Amino acid sequence: MSDLPPTDSNAPPYSVSELAFALKRTLEDRYGFVRLRGELSKVTHHSNGHVYLTIKDDKAAIDGVVWKGNVRSLGVRPEHGLEVIVTGKITTYPAGSRYQIVIDSMEAAGVGALLAQLERLKAKLAAEGLFAPERKRLLPSMPAVVGVITSPTGAVIRDILHRIRDRWPCQVLVWPCVVQGDAAAAQVSAAIRGFNAIAHGGPVPRPDILIVARGGGSVEDLWAFNDEALARTVAEGTIPLISAVGHETDTTLIDFVSDRRAPTPTAAAEMATPVLAELRALISDFDRRLNRSGARLIEDRRTRLTSAARGLPRPDDILALAQQRFDIASGRLDAALQRNTAVHAQDLLKVTARLTPDVLARQRTIKGERLADLDRRLEACGTRAPERAAAHARLPALWERLRAAGQRRLSRAEDQLTSLDKLRQSLNPERPLELGFALVRKSDGTLARSAADLVAGERVNLKFKLGDRDAVIDGQGAIPPPTAPAPAPKPRPRPHAPPTEQGDLF
């Protein structure tokens, strides 16, 4: 008998895919809901939004995946080394014969894990400079509008409103939101962005300062305020913000990012608003001090003016000398005016003595003689009028001769230019290239005129009509003996213009 185990040759064989999907259905039916605890490793946030990770303990590991739609609903952000409790179902990946867990929810395994995650997040944000003191804004001293983000039903909002009413009666805008649970971080972020989006001068007044408030609680209760997205929203805001989450011993992530941290919500209201009674008393004190200072200043100036006035001379003494000089000058003014008039009268007589009628008559005689001479010349020009008319009659014929001579001169120049262009084309060294010849240039660029100019192995350049190619002399051709140089061609007689016709002016 054979040692092989008995087989049933009638059982139909499975295909690989049939077996893989059968195992997949079996695992999903048997482990459709699994709650698993372990440590995360190999966490990968894919660009398409999915998260791939591995959950392990000291003896085993299992792959896991969080689909894009479930990432936002997770209780914690998946990070390497975080101990978590996940809920999902077991399935397989048939293409790789692996089983994995599809995670629907995730939460930290304990307070220690939460605090470890918080410390890592704090270190990350601190490295980005979100906690830097120089980026924190100053709080307004007298806000007209205060925005409060908190639960509308708790005792926190009543404490804040009561404290603001007693200290500084101003307008308070409350943005209601939940302050605990998975939706708290998103709602608080939306409230901060909403307040910052209010425009100045719109129907809804823009707050001058914001307060994010919540009462005390456990680490899990306050965990929504440790959200990274919420912390970045606080850092991006333009309105100064006070964080008043929990009691004095409670610390959350937004306490480090906000512009000021308050130990309690009531203390936040005190930080945001001044005391009206104290301001009134301060203004009254300033008014009294201003009045006393003004009175002292006026009295001091009066005393100094009196002291300075004692050292000044009397006005009559100051003006006496100037008055005396004025009287002396006014007494001399009449005599000076009379002398000045007499001097100008003498100058006028000297000038008028030279203005006699003879001067005008002499100029008139000279101008009359010039006018008579011009009249005689004009009459002489009138007698030569027939000669000028005959000269004008000859102008058309003279112009026609000039035009004909110019055309002949241009025709001769055109013939000369045509002859020179033909000579230029015949002397062009590249003209033979159009007939299929090539120019041979040596490596130094000079033109090779005979085979004797080339040696074996020398690189040359062959230039054709269209392009050029490099070549190497192989040395197999025979070099013809040198011959006597051909006689130089006789210079071609330069065409010259025929003699000009009779009457050509050019």
C-alpha positions as CSV (number, residue, x, y, z in Angstrom):
1,M,0.0,0.0,0.0
2,S,1.1,3.6,-0.6
3,D,2.2,5.9,2.2
4,L,0.5,8.9,0.7
5,P,-2.6,10.2,2.5
6,P,-6.0,9.5,0.9
7,T,-7.3,12.2,-1.4
8,D,-10.7,12.9,-2.7
9,S,-10.1,13.5,-6.4
10,N,-13.8,14.4,-6.9
11,A,-13.6,17.6,-4.7
12,P,-13.6,20.7,-6.9
13,P,-10.5,22.8,-6.5
14,Y,-10.6,26.5,-5.3
15,S,-9.0,29.3,-7.2
16,V,-6.7,31.5,-5.2
17,S,-9.1,34.5,-5.4
18,E,-12.1,32.3,-4.3
19,L,-10.2,31.1,-1.3
20,A,-9.0,34.6,-0.4
21,F,-12.4,36.2,-0.6
22,A,-14.0,33.3,1.3
23,L,-11.5,33.9,4.1
24,K,-12.3,37.6,3.9
25,R,-16.0,37.0,4.4
26,T,-15.4,34.6,7.2
27,L,-13.2,37.0,9.2
28,E,-15.6,40.0,8.6
29,D,-18.6,37.9,9.7
30,R,-16.8,36.5,12.8
31,Y,-15.0,39.7,13.8
32,G,-17.4,42.4,12.6
33,F,-16.9,44.4,15.8
34,V,-13.6,44.3,17.6
35,R,-12.2,46.5,20.4
36,L,-8.5,46.4,20.4
37,R,-5.8,48.0,22.7
38,G,-2.2,48.5,21.8
39,E,0.6,50.9,20.8
40,L,0.7,52.7,17.5
41,S,3.7,52.5,15.2
42,K,4.5,53.1,11.5
43,V,1.8,55.8,11.3
44,T,1.5,57.2,7.8
45,H,-0.9,60.0,6.8
46,H,-1.4,59.4,3.1
47,S,-1.9,62.3,0.7
48,N,-5.4,61.1,-0.1
49,G,-6.5,61.5,3.5
50,H,-6.3,57.9,4.7
51,V,-4.2,56.9,7.7
52,Y,-2.2,53.6,7.6
53,L,-0.7,52.3,10.9
54,T,0.3,49.3,12.9
55,I,-1.0,48.3,16.4
56,K,1.3,46.2,18.4
57,D,2.0,44.9,21.9
58,D,5.1,43.0,23.2
59,K,4.2,39.8,21.3
60,A,2.3,40.6,18.1
61,A,1.3,43.3,15.7
62,I,-1.6,43.9,13.3
63,D,-2.0,46.4,10.5
64,G,-4.7,49.0,10.6
65,V,-6.3,51.6,8.3
66,V,-8.5,54.6,9.0
67,W,-10.4,55.7,6.0
68,K,-10.6,59.4,5.1
69,G,-14.2,59.8,6.3
70,N,-13.4,58.6,9.8
71,V,-10.1,60.5,10.4
72,R,-11.9,63.7,11.6
73,S,-14.1,61.8,14.1
74,L,-11.2,60.1,15.9
75,G,-10.8,61.1,19.6
76,V,-7.0,61.5,19.3
77,R,-4.6,62.2,16.4
78,P,-2.7,59.0,15.5
79,E,1.0,59.3,16.4
80,H,3.9,56.9,16.7
81,G,4.2,55.5,20.2
82,L,0.7,56.5,21.4
83,E,-1.2,53.8,23.4
84,V,-4.8,53.7,22.2
85,I,-8.0,51.7,22.2
86,V,-9.5,51.3,18.7
87,T,-12.8,50.0,17.5
88,G,-13.4,48.4,14.1
89,K,-13.7,45.2,12.2
90,I,-11.2,42.6,11.0
91,T,-10.8,42.2,7.3
92,T,-8.2,40.9,4.8
93,Y,-6.3,42.3,2.0
94,P,-6.6,39.5,-0.6
95,A,-3.9,40.9,-2.9
96,G,-1.3,40.4,-0.2
97,S,-2.8,37.6,1.9
98,R,-2.7,39.9,5.0
99,Y,-5.4,40.6,7.6
100,Q,-5.9,44.1,9.0
101,I,-8.4,46.1,11.1
102,V,-10.5,48.9,9.6
103,I,-10.7,51.4,12.5
104,D,-13.9,53.4,13.1
105,S,-13.0,55.1,16.4
106,M,-9.9,55.7,18.4
107,E,-9.3,57.0,22.0
108,A,-6.3,57.2,24.2
109,A,-5.7,54.3,26.5
110,G,-5.3,56.4,29.6
111,V,-4.4,59.7,31.2
112,G,-0.7,59.0,30.8
113,A,-1.0,58.5,27.1
114,L,-3.1,61.7,26.8
115,L,-0.4,63.7,28.6
116,A,2.4,62.2,26.5
117,Q,0.5,63.2,23.4
118,L,0.0,66.7,24.8
119,E,3.7,67.1,25.5
120,R,4.6,66.1,22.0
121,L,2.1,68.5,20.6
122,K,3.4,71.3,22.9
123,A,6.9,70.7,21.8
124,K,5.9,70.8,18.1
125,L,4.0,74.1,18.4
126,A,6.7,75.7,20.6
127,A,9.3,74.9,17.9
128,E,7.1,76.7,15.4
129,G,7.1,79.8,17.6
130,L,3.4,79.8,18.5
131,F,4.2,80.3,22.2
132,A,6.7,83.1,21.7
133,P,6.0,86.1,24.0
134,E,6.7,88.7,21.2
135,R,3.7,87.5,19.2
136,K,1.2,88.0,22.0
137,R,-0.9,91.1,21.6
138,L,-1.7,93.7,24.3
139,L,-5.3,93.7,25.7
140,P,-7.4,96.9,25.1
141,S,-7.7,99.0,28.2
142,M,-11.3,100.1,27.7
143,P,-13.1,97.6,25.3
144,A,-16.5,98.7,23.9
145,V,-17.5,95.1,22.8
146,V,-16.5,91.9,24.5
147,G,-17.0,88.5,22.8
148,V,-17.5,85.4,24.9
149,I,-17.2,81.9,23.6
150,T,-18.7,79.4,26.0
151,S,-21.8,77.3,26.8
152,P,-24.9,79.4,27.1
153,T,-26.4,77.2,29.8
154,G,-23.6,76.9,32.4
155,A,-22.7,79.0,35.4
156,V,-19.6,80.4,33.6
157,I,-21.5,82.8,31.3
158,R,-23.6,84.1,34.3
159,D,-20.4,84.8,36.3
160,I,-18.8,86.6,33.4
161,L,-21.9,88.7,32.6
162,H,-22.3,89.6,36.3
163,R,-18.7,90.6,36.7
164,I,-18.6,92.7,33.5
165,R,-21.9,94.4,34.5
166,D,-20.4,95.5,37.9
167,R,-17.1,96.6,36.6
168,W,-17.5,98.1,33.1
169,P,-21.0,98.2,31.5
170,C,-20.3,97.4,27.9
171,Q,-21.8,95.4,25.1
172,V,-21.2,91.6,25.4
173,L,-21.6,89.2,22.4
174,V,-22.0,85.5,23.3
175,W,-21.2,82.8,20.8
176,P,-22.8,79.6,22.1
177,C,-21.0,76.3,21.7
178,V,-20.4,73.1,23.4
179,V,-17.2,73.0,25.6
180,Q,-16.8,69.2,26.1
181,G,-16.8,66.3,23.8
182,D,-15.7,65.5,20.2
183,A,-17.5,68.5,18.7
184,A,-16.2,71.1,21.2
185,A,-12.9,71.9,19.4
186,A,-14.5,72.4,16.0
187,Q,-17.3,74.6,17.4
188,V,-14.9,76.8,19.4
189,S,-12.6,77.2,16.4
190,A,-15.6,78.2,14.3
191,A,-16.6,80.8,16.9
192,I,-13.1,82.3,16.9
193,R,-13.0,82.5,13.2
194,G,-16.6,84.0,13.1
195,F,-15.7,86.8,15.6
196,N,-12.5,87.6,13.6
197,A,-14.5,87.7,10.3
198,I,-16.9,90.5,11.6
199,A,-16.1,93.7,9.7
200,H,-15.7,97.1,11.3
201,G,-18.8,99.3,11.0
202,G,-21.1,96.4,10.0
203,P,-24.5,95.7,11.5
204,V,-22.9,93.4,14.1
205,P,-20.2,95.2,16.2
206,R,-16.7,93.7,16.1
207,P,-15.4,92.6,19.5
208,D,-12.4,94.4,20.9
209,I,-11.4,91.3,23.0
210,L,-12.4,87.6,23.1
211,I,-12.8,85.3,26.1
212,V,-12.9,81.5,25.7
213,A,-14.3,80.2,29.0
214,R,-15.2,76.8,30.6
215,G,-15.5,75.5,34.1
216,G,-13.2,73.0,35.7
217,G,-13.1,69.3,35.0
218,S,-10.9,66.3,34.5
219,V,-8.2,66.0,31.8
220,E,-10.6,64.1,29.6
221,D,-13.3,66.8,30.0
222,L,-10.8,69.6,29.0
223,W,-9.2,67.6,26.3
224,A,-11.0,69.4,23.5
225,F,-9.0,72.5,24.3
226,N,-5.8,70.6,23.6
227,D,-6.7,70.2,19.9
228,E,-4.0,71.2,17.5
229,A,-6.4,72.8,15.0
230,L,-8.0,74.9,17.8
231,A,-4.6,76.1,18.9
232,R,-3.6,77.2,15.4
233,T,-7.0,79.0,15.0
234,V,-6.2,80.9,18.2
235,A,-2.8,81.8,16.9
236,E,-4.1,83.0,13.5
237,G,-6.8,85.3,15.1
238,T,-6.4,89.1,15.0
239,I,-8.5,89.9,18.0
240,P,-6.7,89.7,21.4
241,L,-7.9,86.5,23.3
242,I,-8.0,85.5,26.9
243,S,-8.1,81.8,27.7
244,A,-10.2,80.9,30.8
245,V,-10.5,77.1,30.7
246,G,-10.8,75.2,34.0
247,H,-9.5,76.3,37.3
248,E,-6.2,77.7,38.3
249,T,-4.5,74.3,38.4
250,D,-5.8,73.2,35.0
251,T,-3.6,73.9,31.9
252,T,-4.6,73.4,28.3
253,L,-2.9,73.9,25.0
254,I,-4.7,77.2,24.1
255,D,-3.4,78.7,27.4
256,F,0.0,78.8,25.8
257,V,-1.2,80.2,22.4
258,S,-3.6,82.8,23.7
259,D,-2.6,86.4,24.5
260,R,-3.4,86.1,28.2
261,R,-4.3,83.2,30.5
262,A,-6.9,83.7,33.3
263,P,-7.1,81.3,36.3
264,T,-10.9,81.4,36.2
265,P,-13.6,82.8,34.0
266,T,-14.3,85.5,36.5
267,A,-10.7,86.5,36.5
268,A,-10.9,86.7,32.7
269,A,-13.8,89.2,32.9
270,E,-11.6,91.3,35.3
271,M,-8.7,91.2,32.9
272,A,-10.8,92.2,30.0
273,T,-12.5,95.2,31.6
274,P,-11.5,98.0,33.9
275,V,-13.5,99.2,36.9
276,L,-15.6,102.2,36.0
277,A,-15.7,103.6,39.5
278,E,-11.9,103.4,39.7
279,L,-11.6,105.2,36.3
280,R,-13.9,108.0,37.5
281,A,-12.0,108.4,40.7
282,L,-8.7,108.4,38.7
283,I,-10.1,111.0,36.3
284,S,-11.2,113.2,39.2
285,D,-7.8,112.9,40.8
286,F,-6.1,113.8,37.5
287,D,-8.5,116.8,37.2
288,R,-7.5,118.1,40.7
289,R,-3.9,117.6,40.0
290,L,-4.2,119.3,36.7
291,N,-5.9,122.3,38.3
292,R,-3.3,122.5,41.0
293,S,-0.4,122.2,38.5
294,G,-2.0,124.9,36.3
295,A,-2.4,127.3,39.2
296,R,1.2,126.7,40.3
297,L,2.5,127.2,36.7
298,I,0.6,130.5,36.3
299,E,1.8,131.8,39.7
300,D,5.4,130.9,38.8
301,R,5.1,132.7,35.5
302,R,3.6,135.8,37.2
303,T,6.4,135.9,39.7
304,R,9.1,135.5,37.1
305,L,7.4,138.2,34.9
306,T,7.4,140.6,37.9
307,S,11.0,139.9,38.7
308,A,12.0,140.5,35.1
309,A,10.0,143.7,34.9
310,R,11.9,145.3,37.8
311,G,15.1,145.0,35.8
312,L,13.7,146.7,32.6
313,P,14.0,150.5,32.1
314,R,10.9,152.7,31.7
315,P,9.3,153.0,28.2
316,D,9.7,156.8,28.2
317,D,13.4,156.4,28.8
318,I,13.8,153.9,26.0
319,L,11.9,156.1,23.5
320,A,13.4,159.5,24.5
321,L,16.6,159.1,22.4
322,A,14.7,157.9,19.4
323,Q,12.2,160.7,19.7
324,Q,15.0,163.2,19.7
325,R,16.7,161.8,16.6
326,F,13.3,161.9,14.8
327,D,12.8,165.6,15.6
328,I,16.2,166.5,14.3
329,A,15.7,164.5,11.0
330,S,12.2,166.1,10.5
331,G,13.7,169.6,10.9
332,R,16.3,168.9,8.2
333,L,13.8,167.4,5.7
334,D,12.4,170.7,4.3
335,A,15.8,172.2,3.5
336,A,16.9,168.9,1.9
337,L,13.8,168.8,-0.4
338,Q,14.4,172.3,-1.6
339,R,18.1,171.7,-2.4
340,N,17.1,168.5,-4.3
341,T,14.5,170.3,-6.4
342,A,17.0,173.0,-7.3
343,V,19.6,170.4,-8.5
344,H,17.1,168.6,-10.7
345,A,16.0,171.9,-12.2
346,Q,19.5,172.7,-13.3
347,D,19.9,169.3,-14.9
348,L,16.7,169.8,-16.8
349,L,17.9,173.2,-18.2
350,K,21.2,171.6,-19.4
351,V,19.3,168.9,-21.4
352,T,16.7,171.3,-22.9
353,A,19.5,173.6,-24.1
354,R,20.6,170.9,-26.6
355,L,17.1,170.3,-28.0
356,T,17.1,172.9,-30.9
357,P,15.0,172.8,-34.2
358,D,18.2,172.5,-36.2
359,V,18.8,168.9,-34.9
360,L,15.4,167.8,-36.2
361,A,15.7,169.6,-39.5
362,R,19.1,168.0,-40.2
363,Q,17.7,164.5,-39.6
364,R,14.7,165.2,-41.9
365,T,17.0,166.4,-44.7
366,I,19.1,163.2,-44.5
367,K,16.0,160.9,-44.6
368,G,14.6,162.9,-47.6
369,E,17.8,162.4,-49.6
370,R,17.7,158.6,-49.0
371,L,14.0,158.4,-50.0
372,A,14.8,160.3,-53.3
373,D,17.6,157.9,-54.1
374,L,15.4,154.9,-53.6
375,D,12.8,156.4,-55.9
376,R,15.3,156.9,-58.7
377,R,16.5,153.3,-58.4
378,L,12.9,152.0,-58.6
379,E,12.3,154.0,-61.9
380,A,15.5,152.5,-63.3
381,C,14.3,149.0,-62.5
382,G,11.0,149.7,-64.4
383,T,12.8,150.4,-67.7
384,R,14.4,146.9,-67.8
385,A,11.1,145.1,-67.5
386,P,11.1,143.7,-71.2
387,E,14.5,142.1,-70.6
388,R,13.2,140.3,-67.5
389,A,10.1,139.1,-69.4
390,A,12.3,137.5,-72.1
391,A,14.4,135.8,-69.5
392,H,11.3,134.3,-67.9
393,A,10.1,133.1,-71.3
394,R,13.4,131.0,-71.7
395,L,13.0,129.3,-68.4
396,P,10.7,126.3,-69.5
397,A,13.1,125.3,-72.3
398,L,16.1,125.5,-69.9
399,W,14.2,123.4,-67.4
400,E,13.4,120.7,-70.0
401,R,17.1,120.5,-70.9
402,L,18.0,120.1,-67.3
403,R,15.5,117.3,-66.8
404,A,16.7,115.4,-69.9
405,A,20.3,115.7,-68.9
406,G,19.5,114.3,-65.4
407,Q,17.7,111.3,-66.9
408,R,20.7,110.5,-69.1
409,R,23.0,110.7,-66.1
410,L,20.8,108.3,-64.1
411,S,20.7,105.8,-67.0
412,R,24.5,105.8,-67.3
413,A,24.9,105.3,-63.5
414,E,22.4,102.4,-63.6
415,D,24.4,100.7,-66.4
416,Q,27.6,101.1,-64.4
417,L,26.0,99.6,-61.3
418,T,24.7,96.6,-63.3
419,S,28.2,95.9,-64.7
420,L,29.8,96.1,-61.3
421,D,27.3,93.7,-59.8
422,K,28.0,91.1,-62.6
423,L,31.7,91.5,-61.9
424,R,31.1,91.0,-58.2
425,Q,29.2,87.8,-58.8
426,S,31.9,86.5,-61.1
427,L,34.5,87.1,-58.5
428,N,32.5,85.6,-55.6
429,P,34.5,82.6,-54.3
430,E,31.3,80.8,-53.2
431,R,29.6,80.9,-56.5
432,P,31.0,77.5,-57.7
433,L,29.2,76.0,-54.7
434,E,25.9,76.3,-56.5
435,L,27.4,74.1,-59.3
436,G,28.3,71.3,-56.8
437,F,31.8,72.3,-56.0
438,A,33.1,72.6,-52.4
439,L,35.6,74.8,-50.6
440,V,38.4,73.1,-48.7
441,R,39.6,74.9,-45.6
442,K,42.5,73.8,-43.4
443,S,42.3,73.5,-39.7
444,D,43.6,77.1,-39.2
445,G,40.8,78.4,-41.4
446,T,42.9,79.2,-44.5
447,L,41.7,78.1,-48.0
448,A,43.6,75.1,-49.5
449,R,44.4,75.9,-53.1
450,S,46.2,72.7,-54.1
451,A,46.8,69.2,-53.0
452,A,50.4,70.1,-52.0
453,D,49.0,72.3,-49.2
454,L,47.5,69.2,-47.4
455,V,49.3,66.4,-45.6
456,A,48.1,63.0,-44.6
457,G,45.9,62.8,-41.5
458,E,45.2,66.6,-41.6
459,R,41.6,67.6,-40.7
460,V,39.9,69.8,-43.2
461,N,36.5,71.3,-43.5
462,L,34.4,70.9,-46.7
463,K,31.9,73.7,-47.3
464,F,29.1,73.0,-49.7
465,K,26.2,75.2,-50.7
466,L,24.0,73.7,-48.0
467,G,26.1,73.1,-44.9
468,D,29.6,71.9,-44.3
469,R,31.3,68.6,-43.1
470,D,34.6,67.7,-41.6
471,A,37.0,65.3,-43.3
472,V,40.5,63.8,-42.8
473,I,43.1,63.5,-45.6
474,D,43.9,59.8,-46.1
475,G,47.2,60.3,-48.0
476,Q,46.5,57.7,-50.8
477,G,46.3,60.2,-53.6
478,A,49.3,61.2,-55.6
479,I,50.5,64.8,-55.3
480,P,51.1,66.3,-58.7
481,P,54.3,68.2,-59.3
482,P,54.2,71.9,-58.8
483,T,53.6,73.8,-62.0
484,A,54.3,77.3,-63.1
485,P,51.7,79.7,-61.9
486,A,49.1,80.6,-64.4
487,P,49.3,84.1,-65.8
488,A,47.2,86.5,-64.0
489,P,44.0,87.4,-65.9
490,K,44.1,90.7,-67.5
491,P,42.1,93.3,-65.8
492,R,38.7,93.8,-67.4
493,P,38.3,97.2,-68.8
494,R,36.0,99.2,-66.6
495,P,33.0,100.4,-68.5
496,H,32.8,104.1,-68.9
497,A,30.1,106.4,-69.9
498,P,29.8,107.7,-73.5
499,P,30.6,111.3,-74.1
500,T,27.8,113.6,-73.1
501,E,25.7,115.1,-75.8
502,Q,26.0,118.7,-76.8
503,G,24.4,120.8,-74.2
504,D,24.7,118.2,-71.3
505,L,25.2,120.2,-68.1
506,F,26.4,117.2,-66.0
